[in-house]
Amino acid sequence: MIGMNRIKIFVGPCASGKTKAAIQLARTLMSDGKKVAAFKAFIDTRGVAARLNHLISRDGKDVVATRVKNASQILGLLDDSCVLIDGIYGVPEVILIDEAQFFGRDIIRVVRQLMCWHKRIIITGLARDCFGRPFRFVPQLMALAESGDDIAVKQALCAVCGQLGATQIQRLIDGQPASLGKQIIVGEDHDFGKFAQAKITYEPRCNLHHQIASTSWWRKLYFSILYRLQN
């Protein structure tokens, strides 16, 4: 459950059950009489178009969610016209933010403000990107937790060996490990247009089977600088 500091963060790779756990916690709090609202980044276009205003776990569980272009918008949507996870309207006491890595630096300020307003907060996100580096501002969100119980590190089954313990995300381009590139690729926003026709997929892997393909020195330099500028 959410501790005294009113925050719970679920981190882990894809297929680790982050969203499922967050939805279960949100529904539990709703059953206890709390009003819960969920938010997701507008750039998160995974899934069918008709269901983009929902959070959907891999086992099919879902709740209604509001899409926002940036985290700051959340603060202006918490009045009695806010759509709650069961589709009705009300002032939420619990805020669920899904896939926090899709938000910018303002996510830190927003979560701090929500804590000052004594809101309960549930967050899901990727602590590391597909190259094993800290993923944007999720580690800083984890630093807001006041005890180890406030952070749940989820694991998945490794797509290669099948063993539980996968904490890495593997990016595959046409089935092959990707080289160093952008942290977030959305839609057709592929690196330099090189992979415009390629199929990009992701899967969970353990540390032993996680791979980063070799690449040129200038590409490593470019994306290393880009990473520092964006994080």
C-alpha positions in Angstrom: 0.0 0.0 0.0 0.9 3.7 -0.1 3.0 4.7 2.9 2.7 7.8 5.1 4.4 9.9 2.5 1.6 9.0 0.1 3.7 7.8 -2.9 4.1 4.4 -4.5 6.4 3.9 -7.5 6.4 0.8 -9.7 9.5 0.4 -11.9 10.7 -2.4 -14.2 11.0 -3.4 -17.8 8.2 -4.1 -20.2 6.0 -7.1 -19.4 6.9 -6.9 -15.7 3.4 -6.0 -14.5 3.9 -2.4 -13.5 0.6 -1.1 -14.9 -1.2 -4.2 -13.6 0.1 -3.5 -10.1 -0.8 0.2 -10.3 -4.3 -0.5 -11.5 -4.8 -3.1 -8.7 -3.7 -0.6 -6.1 -5.9 2.2 -7.7 -8.9 -0.1 -7.6 -8.2 -1.1 -4.0 -8.1 2.5 -2.9 -11.3 3.2 -4.9 -13.0 0.3 -3.1 -11.9 2.0 0.2 -13.8 5.1 -0.9 -11.0 7.1 -2.5 -11.5 9.1 -5.7 -8.8 8.1 -8.2 -7.8 9.8 -11.4 -5.2 8.4 -13.9 -3.1 10.3 -16.4 -0.8 9.3 -19.3 1.4 11.1 -21.7 -0.1 12.2 -25.0 2.8 10.8 -26.9 2.1 7.3 -25.6 0.1 6.0 -28.6 0.5 2.3 -28.0 -2.6 0.2 -28.4 -5.7 0.8 -30.5 -6.9 4.3 -31.1 -10.3 3.7 -29.5 -8.6 2.8 -26.2 -6.0 5.5 -25.9 -8.0 7.1 -23.1 -7.4 4.0 -21.0 -4.6 2.4 -19.1 -4.5 -1.2 -20.1 -2.4 -3.9 -18.5 -1.1 -6.8 -20.5 -3.7 -9.1 -18.9 -6.5 -6.9 -20.1 -7.3 -4.9 -16.9 -8.0 -1.3 -17.7 -9.1 2.0 -16.2 -10.1 5.3 -17.7 -7.3 7.8 -18.1 -6.8 11.4 -19.2 -4.0 12.1 -21.8 -1.9 15.2 -21.2 0.7 16.9 -23.3 2.9 17.6 -20.3 2.9 16.9 -16.6 2.1 20.5 -15.6 -1.4 20.1 -17.2 -2.3 17.6 -14.5 -2.3 20.3 -11.8 -5.1 22.2 -13.7 -7.3 19.2 -14.1 -7.9 18.2 -10.5 -11.3 19.9 -10.0 -14.8 18.5 -9.9 -14.7 18.1 -13.7 -11.9 15.6 -13.5 -12.6 12.2 -15.1 -12.0 9.4 -12.5 -10.8 5.9 -13.3 -14.4 4.5 -13.2 -15.6 7.1 -15.8 -17.4 9.4 -13.4 -16.4 13.0 -12.4 -15.0 14.3 -9.1 -12.1 15.8 -7.3 -9.4 13.1 -7.1 -7.6 12.2 -3.9 -5.3 9.7 -5.6 -3.3 10.5 -8.7 -2.0 7.7 -10.9 0.7 8.7 -13.5 1.5 6.0 -16.0 4.9 5.6 -17.8 6.6 8.6 -16.2 9.6 8.4 -18.5 7.4 10.0 -21.3 7.2 13.3 -19.3 9.7 16.1 -19.2 11.5 17.6 -16.3 8.3 19.3 -15.0 7.2 15.8 -13.7 9.4 16.4 -10.6 7.8 19.7 -9.7 4.3 18.3 -10.4 4.8 15.3 -8.1 6.3 17.6 -5.4 3.2 19.8 -5.6 0.8 16.9 -5.4 2.6 15.8 -2.3 2.2 19.3 -0.8 -1.5 19.1 -1.6 -1.6 15.8 0.4 -2.6 13.8 -2.7 -1.8 10.1 -2.8 0.4 9.3 -5.8 0.9 6.1 -7.8 3.6 6.2 -10.5 4.8 3.6 -13.1 7.9 4.0 -15.2 11.1 2.6 -16.6 14.1 3.2 -14.3 16.5 2.4 -17.2 16.3 2.9 -20.9 17.0 0.2 -23.5 20.8 1.0 -23.3 20.9 0.5 -19.5 21.2 4.2 -18.6 19.0 6.1 -16.1 15.7 6.9 -18.0 15.1 10.6 -17.9 13.6 11.7 -14.6 12.3 8.5 -13.2 15.3 8.0 -10.9 14.7 11.5 -9.5 11.0 10.5 -8.8 12.3 7.4 -7.0 14.4 9.7 -4.8 11.2 11.3 -3.5 10.2 8.0 -1.7 10.8 8.0 2.0 11.2 4.3 2.5 12.0 1.2 0.5 8.4 0.1 0.8 7.4 3.0 -1.5 9.4 1.6 -4.4 8.4 -1.7 -6.1 11.0 -3.0 -8.5 9.2 -5.4 -10.9 10.9 -8.2 -12.9 9.9 -10.0 -16.0 10.8 -13.3 -17.7 13.8 -12.9 -20.0 12.8 -13.3 -23.6 16.0 -15.3 -24.3 16.5 -17.7 -21.4 13.0 -17.6 -20.0 14.2 -17.0 -16.4 12.5 -14.6 -14.0 14.9 -11.7 -13.3 14.8 -9.6 -16.4 15.3 -5.9 -15.5 16.6 -4.6 -18.8 14.7 -3.6 -22.0 16.0 -4.8 -25.3 15.3 -2.7 -28.4 15.2 -4.8 -31.6 15.3 -3.4 -35.1 14.0 -6.0 -37.5 14.7 -8.6 -34.9 18.3 -7.5 -34.2 19.7 -5.6 -31.2 19.8 -1.9 -31.7 22.9 0.3 -31.5 23.0 3.4 -29.3 20.2 5.8 -30.2 17.4 7.9 -28.9 15.8 7.0 -25.5 12.3 7.4 -26.8 11.2 6.5 -30.4 7.6 7.4 -31.1 5.8 6.4 -34.3 8.0 7.2 -37.3 10.5 9.2 -35.3 13.4 6.9 -36.0 17.1 7.8 -35.7 18.2 9.9 -38.7 15.4 8.3 -40.8 17.6 5.2 -41.3 15.0 2.9 -39.9 11.9 4.5 -41.4 10.7 1.2 -42.8 12.1 -1.0 -40.0 10.1 -2.8 -37.4 11.1 -1.7 -33.9 10.1 -3.9 -31.0 11.0 -4.2 -27.3 11.4 -7.2 -25.0 12.5 -7.8 -21.5 16.0 -9.4 -20.9 18.2 -10.3 -18.1 21.6 -8.6 -17.7 23.3 -11.6 -19.3 21.3 -11.5 -22.5 20.9 -7.7 -22.9 22.8 -6.4 -26.0 23.8 -3.1 -27.6 25.0 -3.4 -31.2 28.3 -1.8 -32.1 28.2 1.5 -33.9 30.4 4.2 -35.2 32.3 6.6 -32.9 30.5 9.7 -34.2 27.1 8.1 -33.5 28.2 7.2 -30.0 29.4 10.8 -29.5 26.2 12.3 -30.9 23.8 10.3 -28.8 26.0 10.6 -25.7 25.8 14.4 -26.0 22.0 14.2 -26.7 21.5 12.1 -23.6 23.3 14.6 -21.4 21.3 17.5 -22.8 17.9 15.7 -22.3 18.6 14.3 -18.8 
